[in-house]
């Protein structure tokens, strides 16, 4: 796979000029095409090609060709130019229809489209198919937006880069439009941020570097994404990025479509005031100039890059508020701060990207462009030319250093070659061993008895004792209203960490089991850590412990120093509840029987 080189020329004839769309969407503008092969459909309703190269236009076919995504990723810019100038003769095949795919599940939803995971019945290859309802498109007047997205993806197909979702083909039926695209098997990067809390410097450098290469490629082609955010950064089967969703993108130096405020969601409305730039994108990542009607240039993507790097390292976006209006006010006033422990070199980088004057942002033409951005010390020793071929660093649970606390990482898998010494890592290993060996729980201990739990354990409560304790709790414990009439087994104030941010919460471990947490200031139930057989508490030191769940790792700090006790109790309840059982249905049945017996 190769990225288009710095010397790659982008002449005006390479641009995709929007063509008209008739109201029925049944013209050639949405016929099947080979976007990633360098031979695309015209994009016009009369079937004529918008490109100046007649040979490229002659390569149009009625059908689609077999997938060549792997070979396309290895093409160089010169290969693309050679093929555009003298395209090979492609076999004519039957046009694709929805009947050529098995639609397996929904993997994404937008304002006027749904994305499905689908399998080609002929090749068994998986695709992501974006399905747009024609009636909805017409009602919301999104015709130009749909055409713009398609044309930009066609342009990226002509000038391939490994960092983008590719459009394989598109076709209509009577009621819908279908766009067959690359399937990113590992989904969005956002859930990975949520799962581990934040990324370490190595992961941030790698994924930040790939996004920079992607933006550099886009901007050379004159494309402004305008909605770069973690939800639009996907991960392929090798954990490299694939940027998607060009619904808000535009081609630079071409008139933008008429748009109004994003809250209305309409285009081309009668009487709407035309303007070149308008608010698009997502509140957390939108740049100040898009909020103040100033000229929007490629630097809006550099602003979004700064927000992305901040969120990777801190765990949350830089501009946060209860509602979009307050977020916008903070963006316009540049009101954000770096939490304690933020990487100092990355802090300098982010501060040079989150600049109100777009011309002064690192990476802008006025500041020396992408070479200067890529030479920032944070990206020192990053191998830019071969980044797309390098194995990405592992994304693992990680708690960054803050205040007097050192950074902590998960040591669930312990190497047999134990190193000498007594540092934080060795302490974590010993505490975890103490938890596993000292709990005294064996498989036979997990069997239930008539009292609802193994004898001598935390769940060993007779129905009479349960009823009596629950009555006292309802009368005297201020946290009882938050636990759905379950008996509280253990409670305490714990700092819940997300990246570099911490919030004090009252944690309530109850029968069921449930592990609730409550905001003690507003007295609002904020959430619950989900239980499963795969839940795993992991002590890191006497104050800090991790709770691993299938979809997320929670980072908790007990300032009183009872982390090991919390882990012991959580592991005991988990083992008693889930060991030797299949799924959570039997656990729910047992809890129900216990309540009924009271």
C-alpha positions in Angstrom: 0.0 0.0 0.0 1.3 3.4 -0.9 0.3 7.0 -0.1 0.3 9.5 -3.0 3.6 11.2 -3.0 4.2 14.9 -2.4 4.9 15.5 -6.0 1.6 14.0 -7.2 -0.1 16.7 -9.5 -3.8 17.4 -9.0 -5.0 19.2 -12.0 -8.5 20.8 -12.4 -9.7 18.0 -14.6 -9.2 15.5 -11.8 -12.0 17.1 -9.8 -15.4 15.6 -9.7 -18.0 18.2 -10.8 -21.4 17.7 -9.4 -24.0 16.7 -12.0 -27.8 17.2 -11.8 -30.0 14.5 -10.2 -33.5 13.9 -11.4 -36.2 13.4 -8.8 -36.5 9.7 -9.4 -32.8 8.9 -8.9 -33.1 6.4 -11.7 -30.7 7.9 -14.1 -27.1 6.9 -14.9 -25.9 9.0 -12.0 -26.5 6.1 -9.6 -25.6 3.2 -11.9 -23.0 0.6 -10.9 -19.5 1.8 -11.1 -15.9 0.9 -10.2 -14.9 3.6 -7.9 -11.8 1.9 -6.5 -10.6 0.6 -9.9 -10.0 4.0 -11.4 -13.0 3.6 -13.7 -16.1 5.2 -12.3 -19.6 6.0 -13.4 -20.2 9.5 -14.8 -22.0 11.1 -11.9 -24.3 12.9 -14.4 -27.9 12.1 -15.3 -27.2 12.1 -19.1 -24.5 9.5 -18.8 -21.7 11.8 -20.0 -18.4 11.8 -18.1 -17.4 14.9 -16.1 -13.8 14.2 -16.7 -11.8 15.5 -19.6 -10.1 12.2 -20.4 -12.2 10.4 -23.1 -10.3 7.1 -22.6 -11.3 7.1 -18.9 -14.9 7.7 -19.9 -14.7 4.8 -22.4 -13.9 2.4 -19.6 -17.4 2.7 -18.1 -19.2 -0.6 -17.8 -22.7 -1.5 -17.0 -21.8 -3.9 -14.3 -19.1 -4.2 -11.6 -15.8 -6.1 -11.6 -14.5 -8.5 -9.0 -13.1 -7.0 -5.8 -9.5 -5.8 -6.2 -9.2 -3.9 -2.9 -5.9 -5.6 -1.9 -4.1 -4.8 -5.2 -5.6 -1.3 -5.2 -4.0 -0.6 -1.8 -0.6 -1.4 -3.3 -0.9 1.0 -6.2 1.3 4.0 -6.4 0.2 7.4 -7.8 2.0 6.7 -11.1 0.1 3.4 -11.4 -3.1 5.3 -11.0 -2.2 7.9 -13.7 -1.2 5.1 -16.1 -4.4 3.2 -15.6 -6.5 6.4 -16.0 -4.7 7.1 -19.2 -5.0 3.6 -20.7 -7.6 1.6 -18.7 -7.8 -2.1 -19.2 -10.8 -3.7 -20.8 -13.0 -4.9 -18.1 -15.4 -7.8 -18.3 -19.1 -6.9 -18.6 -21.0 -8.5 -15.8 -24.6 -8.3 -14.6 -25.5 -5.2 -12.7 -25.6 -5.7 -8.9 -28.9 -5.6 -7.0 -29.8 -6.1 -3.3 -30.5 -9.8 -4.2 -26.7 -10.2 -4.7 -26.1 -9.7 -0.9 -27.2 -11.2 2.4 -27.8 -8.3 4.8 -26.6 -9.6 8.1 -26.9 -6.7 10.6 -27.0 -3.0 11.2 -23.6 -1.6 11.9 -24.3 2.2 11.7 -27.1 4.7 11.4 -27.0 8.3 10.1 -29.6 11.1 9.7 -30.9 9.8 6.4 -29.1 6.4 5.9 -28.4 3.1 7.5 -25.3 1.0 7.1 -25.5 -2.8 7.0 -22.9 -5.5 7.2 -23.7 -7.6 4.0 -22.2 -10.7 2.4 -21.8 -11.1 -1.3 -23.6 -14.3 -2.2 -21.1 -14.9 -5.1 -17.8 -14.4 -3.3 -18.8 -14.6 0.4 -16.9 -11.3 0.9 -18.2 -8.9 3.5 -19.1 -5.3 2.7 -20.5 -2.3 4.4 -23.6 -1.2 2.4 -25.0 2.2 3.0 -28.7 2.3 2.2 -30.4 5.7 1.6 -34.2 6.0 1.3 -35.0 8.1 -1.9 -38.1 9.5 -0.3 -36.2 10.7 2.7 -33.5 12.2 0.6 -36.0 14.1 -1.5 -38.0 15.2 1.6 -34.9 16.5 3.4 -33.5 17.9 0.1 -30.2 16.0 0.5 -29.7 15.3 -3.3 -26.6 17.5 -3.5 -25.2 16.1 -0.3 -25.5 12.5 -1.6 -23.9 13.4 -4.9 -21.1 15.3 -3.2 -20.3 12.3 -1.0 -20.3 9.9 -3.9 -18.1 12.1 -6.1 -15.6 12.6 -3.3 -15.3 8.9 -2.8 -14.9 8.4 -6.5 -12.0 10.9 -6.5 -10.4 9.0 -3.6 -10.9 5.8 -5.7 -8.9 7.4 -8.5 -6.1 8.4 -6.1 -6.1 5.6 -3.6 -4.6 5.8 -0.1 -4.7 3.0 2.5 -6.3 5.2 5.1 -9.8 5.6 3.6 -12.9 3.5 3.2 -13.3 2.7 -0.5 -16.5 2.8 -2.6 -16.7 -0.4 -4.6 -20.0 0.3 -6.4 -23.4 1.9 -6.1 -26.8 1.0 -7.6 -30.5 2.0 -7.1 -33.7 0.2 -6.9 -37.2 1.7 -6.9 -37.1 3.0 -3.4 -33.4 3.1 -2.2 -29.8 3.9 -3.1 -27.1 1.4 -2.2 -23.4 2.2 -1.7 -21.1 -0.8 -1.4 -18.0 0.1 0.6 -15.1 -1.4 2.5 -16.1 -3.2 5.7 -13.9 -2.1 8.6 -13.9 -5.2 10.7 -12.8 -3.6 14.0 -15.3 -0.8 13.9 -14.9 2.8 15.2 -11.9 3.9 17.3 -14.2 5.6 19.8 -15.2 2.3 21.6 -11.5 1.6 22.1 -11.1 5.0 23.8 -14.1 4.2 26.0 -12.9 0.7 26.8 -9.4 1.6 27.9 -10.1 5.2 29.2 -7.3 6.8 27.1 -4.4 5.9 24.9 -0.8 6.0 25.9 1.8 8.2 24.1 2.9 5.3 21.8 -0.7 4.6 20.6 -1.5 8.3 20.3 1.6 8.9 18.2 0.8 6.0 15.9 -2.9 6.7 15.3 -2.3 10.5 15.3 0.3 9.9 12.6 -2.0 7.9 10.4 -4.7 10.6 10.7 -2.1 13.2 9.6 -1.2 11.2 6.6 -4.8 10.8 5.7 -5.5 14.5 6.0 -2.4 15.3 4.0 -3.7 13.1 1.2 -7.2 14.6 1.4 -5.9 18.1 1.3 -3.6 17.5 -1.7 -6.8 16.4 -3.6 -8.6 19.5 -2.5 -11.0 17.7 -0.1 -12.0 19.1 3.3 -13.5 16.4 5.5 -15.2 18.8 8.0 -16.5 16.1 10.3 -13.3 14.3 11.5 -14.0 12.7 14.8 -13.4 9.3 16.5 -16.8 7.9 15.2 -15.6 8.5 11.7 -12.2 6.9 12.2 -12.6 3.1 11.6 -10.1 0.3 12.1 -9.5 -2.5 9.6 -8.7 -6.1 10.3 -5.0 -5.1 10.9 -6.0 -2.2 13.3 -5.0 0.5 10.8 -7.3 3.5 10.3 -10.0 3.9 7.6 -11.6 7.3 7.5 -15.2 7.3 6.5 -18.3 9.5 6.2 -17.8 12.2 3.6 -21.4 13.5 3.9 -20.1 16.8 5.3 -17.0 17.0 3.1 -16.5 19.5 0.3 -14.1 20.1 -2.5 -12.0 23.1 -2.0 -12.1 26.0 -4.5 -15.6 24.9 -5.7 -18.9 26.5 -4.6 -20.4 24.7 -1.6 -24.0 23.6 -1.7 -26.5 26.0 -0.1 -26.8 25.1 3.6 -28.6 26.4 6.6 -27.9 25.8 10.3 -27.2 22.2 11.1 -30.1 22.1 13.5 -32.6 22.3 10.7 -30.9 19.6 8.6 -32.2 21.0 5.3 -30.6 22.1 2.1 -31.9 24.2 -0.8 -34.8 25.5 1.2 -36.9 28.2 -0.4 -35.6 31.6 0.7 -32.6 30.2 2.5 -29.7 32.6 2.4 -26.8 31.2 0.3 -23.4 31.1 1.9 -20.2 29.4 1.1 -19.6 28.0 4.5 -21.9 26.7 7.1 -21.9 24.8 10.3 -21.4 21.1 9.6 -19.8 18.4 11.7 -20.0 17.5 15.4 -20.3 19.9 18.3 -17.2 18.6 20.2 -14.9 19.0 17.2 -16.3 21.9 15.2 -13.8 24.8 14.7 -14.4 28.4 15.7 -14.6 29.7 12.1 -17.5 27.3 11.3 -19.4 28.8 14.2 -18.7 32.4 13.2 -19.4 32.2 9.5 -15.8 32.8 8.6 -14.1 31.2 5.6 -13.8 27.5 6.2 -10.5 26.1 4.8 -8.6 22.9 5.1 -7.4 24.0 8.6 -10.8 23.0 10.1 -9.5 19.5 9.8 -6.3 20.5 11.7 -8.5 21.8 14.5 -10.3 18.5 14.6 -7.0 16.7 14.7 -6.0 18.7 17.8 -9.3 17.7 19.5 -8.7 14.0 18.5 -5.2 14.0 19.9 -6.4 15.6 23.2 -9.2 13.0 23.6 -6.8 10.1 22.9 -4.5 11.2 25.7 -7.0 12.7 28.2 -10.0 10.4 27.6 -12.4 13.2 26.9 -12.7 16.0 24.3 -11.2 19.4 25.2 -14.5 21.3 25.0 -17.1 19.9 27.3 -20.4 21.3 28.6 -24.0 20.1 29.3 -25.3 21.2 26.0 -24.2 22.2 22.5 -24.7 25.9 23.0 -22.3 26.0 25.9 -19.8 23.8 24.0 -20.0 26.3 21.1 -19.4 29.2 23.5 -16.3 27.5 24.9 -15.0 26.8 21.4 -15.4 30.4 20.3 -13.7 31.7 23.5 -11.1 28.9 23.4 -11.9 27.9 26.9 -10.2 24.5 27.6 -7.5 23.3 29.9 -5.0 20.4 30.1 -5.5 18.1 33.1 -2.7 17.2 35.4 -0.5 14.5 33.9 -1.1 15.5 30.2 2.0 14.5 28.1 4.0 17.8 28.0 5.3 17.3 24.4 1.8 16.5 23.2 0.5 19.5 25.1 2.6 21.7 23.0 1.4 20.0 19.8 -2.3 20.3 20.7 -1.9 23.9 21.8 -0.5 24.7 18.3 -3.4 23.0 16.6 -6.2 24.5 18.8 -5.6 28.1 17.6 -8.5 30.5 16.9 -6.7 32.0 13.9 -6.8 29.2 11.4 -3.8 30.5 9.5 -1.7 30.1 12.6 -2.5 26.4 13.1 0.4 24.0 12.9 0.2 22.3 9.5 -1.5 25.2 7.7 0.2 26.6 4.6 1.1 29.8 6.4 2.9 27.7 9.1 4.9 25.5 6.7 2.3 22.9 5.9 2.4 19.2 6.7 6.3 18.8 6.8 6.4 21.1 9.8 3.5 19.3 11.5 5.2 15.9 11.0 8.5 17.2 12.3 7.0 18.1 15.7 8.9 16.4 18.6 5.9 14.4 19.6 6.3 12.4 16.3 10.0 11.9 16.7 11.2 8.6 15.2 7.8 7.9 13.6 8.4 6.1 10.3 6.1 8.1 8.1 6.8 6.4 4.8 6.1 2.9 6.0 3.6 3.7 8.8 0.7 1.9 7.0 2.8 -1.3 6.9 3.9 -1.3 10.5 2.1 -3.4 13.1 0.1 -1.0 15.3 0.9 -0.9 19.0 -1.5 -2.8 21.2 -4.4 -0.9 22.7 -4.4 -2.1 26.3 -5.9 -0.9 29.6 -3.8 2.0 30.9 -4.1 4.6 33.6 -1.9 7.6 33.0 0.2 9.2 35.7 -1.4 12.1 37.6 -0.3 14.0 40.6 1.9 11.7 42.7 0.6 8.6 41.1 2.6 6.7 38.5 1.1 5.3 35.3 -0.5 1.9 35.7 -1.1 -0.8 33.1 -3.0 -4.0 33.1 -0.9 -7.1 33.9 -3.6 -9.7 33.5 -1.2 -11.9 31.4 1.9 -12.4 33.4 5.1 -13.5 31.8 6.7 -16.7 33.2 10.0 -14.9 33.3 9.4 -12.8 36.4 11.9 -9.9 36.7 13.6 -9.2 40.0 12.7 -6.2 42.1 9.8 -4.6 43.9 8.3 -1.9 41.7 4.7 -1.1 40.9 4.4 -3.9 38.4 5.7 -6.5 40.8 3.4 -5.2 43.5 0.4 -5.5 41.2 1.4 -9.1 40.4 1.7 -10.0 44.0 -1.6 -8.4 44.9 -3.3 -10.2 42.1 -1.9 -13.5 43.3 -3.0 -12.8 46.8 -6.5 -12.1 45.5 -6.7 -15.4 43.5 -5.1 -17.6 46.1 -6.3 -16.0 49.3 -10.0 -15.8 48.4 -10.3 -19.5 49.3 -12.8 -20.0 46.5 -12.7 -23.3 44.6 -15.1 -24.5 42.0 -17.0 -26.5 44.6 -17.5 -23.4 46.7 -19.6 -21.8 43.9 -22.6 -24.1 44.5 -25.6 -22.5 46.0 -27.3 -23.6 49.1 -30.8 -22.9 50.5 -29.7 -19.6 51.9 -28.8 -18.2 48.5 -25.0 -18.4 48.7 -22.1 -20.6 49.7 -21.8 -21.1 53.4 -19.5 -18.7 55.1 -19.4 -16.3 52.2 -20.7 -12.8 51.6 -23.9 -14.2 50.0 -24.6 -16.6 52.8 -27.7 -14.9 54.0 -30.8 -16.6 55.2 -34.2 -15.3 54.0 -35.0 -14.0 57.5 -31.7 -12.1 57.8 -32.1 -10.8 54.3 -35.5 -9.4 55.1 -34.4 -7.9 58.4 -31.2 -6.2 56.9 -33.2 -4.9 53.9 -35.8 -3.3 56.3 -33.0 -1.6 58.3 -31.3 -0.4 55.1 -34.5 1.1 53.7 -35.0 3.0 56.9 -31.5 4.2 57.7 -29.3 4.2 54.5 -29.6 7.3 52.3 -28.3 5.2 49.3 -31.2 2.7 49.4 -33.3 4.5 46.8 -30.6 3.9 44.2 -30.3 0.1 44.5 -33.8 -1.1 43.3 -34.5 -2.7 46.7 -31.4 -4.9 46.6 -29.4 -5.5 49.7 -26.2 -3.4 49.9 -23.2 -5.7 50.6 -20.4 -3.1 50.5 -20.3 0.6 49.9 -17.7 3.4 49.8 -16.5 6.5 48.1 -14.3 5.8 45.1 -12.7 8.1 42.5 -13.8 6.9 39.1 -11.1 7.7 36.6 -11.5 8.3 32.9 -8.2 9.0 31.3 -6.8 12.0 33.2 -10.1 13.0 34.7 -11.5 11.7 38.0 -15.0 12.0 39.6 -15.9 11.0 43.2 -18.7 8.5 43.3 -20.5 6.4 45.9 -20.1 2.8 44.8 -22.7 0.3 46.0 -22.2 -3.5 45.6 -25.5 -5.3 46.1 -27.2 -8.6 45.8 -28.2 -9.5 42.3 -25.4 -8.8 41.8 -25.2 -5.1 40.9 -22.4 -2.6 41.2 -24.0 0.9 41.1 -22.3 4.3 41.3 -24.0 7.5 42.4 -23.0 11.2 42.2 -23.0 12.2 45.9 -23.4 15.9 45.1 -26.4 15.8 42.8 -27.6 12.5 44.3 -28.2 11.0 40.9 -27.6 7.4 39.9 -24.9 7.7 37.2 -24.6 4.1 36.1 -23.7 0.5 36.9 -20.7 -1.6 36.1 -22.1 -4.6 34.2 -21.6 -8.1 35.6 -20.7 -11.2 33.6 -18.7 -14.3 34.0 -15.8 -12.5 32.4 -15.8 -9.6 34.8 -12.3 -9.4 36.3 -11.1 -7.1 39.2 -7.4 -6.4 39.1 -5.6 -4.6 42.0 -2.8 -2.3 41.0 -1.7 -1.0 44.4 -3.4 -0.4 47.8 -5.5 2.5 46.4 -6.0 1.7 42.7 -7.8 -1.2 41.0 -9.1 -2.0 37.6 -12.4 -3.7 36.8 -12.3 -5.4 33.4 -15.6 -6.1 31.6 -16.0 -7.4 28.1 -16.6 -3.9 26.6 -14.7 -1.6 29.0 -12.1 -1.3 31.7 -13.0 0.8 34.7 -10.3 2.6 36.7 -11.1 3.1 40.3 -9.2 4.7 43.2 -10.1 4.2 46.9 -8.3 7.0 48.7 -8.7 5.1 52.0 -6.5 2.3 50.6 -9.0 -0.6 50.4 -8.5 -1.5 46.8 -7.5 -5.1 47.6 -10.6 -5.6 49.8 -12.8 -4.3 47.0 -11.2 -6.7 44.6 -11.6 -9.6 47.0 -15.3 -9.0 47.5 -16.0 -8.4 43.8 -14.1 -11.6 42.9 -16.0 -13.6 45.6 -19.4 -12.4 44.4 -18.4 -13.0 40.7 -17.2 -16.6 41.4 -20.2 -17.4 43.6 -22.6 -16.1 41.0 -21.2 -17.1 37.7 -18.8 -20.0 38.0 -20.3 -23.3 36.6 -23.2 -21.4 35.1 -24.1 -20.7 31.5 -25.0 -17.0 30.9 -26.7 -14.6 33.2 -30.2 -16.0 32.9 -29.7 -18.6 35.7 -28.3 -15.9 38.0 -31.3 -13.8 37.4 -33.5 -16.7 38.1 -31.8 -17.5 41.4 -32.0 -13.8 42.6 -35.7 -13.9 41.7 -36.3 -17.1 43.7 -34.4 -15.6 46.7 -36.6 -12.5 46.7 -39.8 -14.7 46.3 -38.8 -16.7 49.3 -38.5 -13.6 51.6 
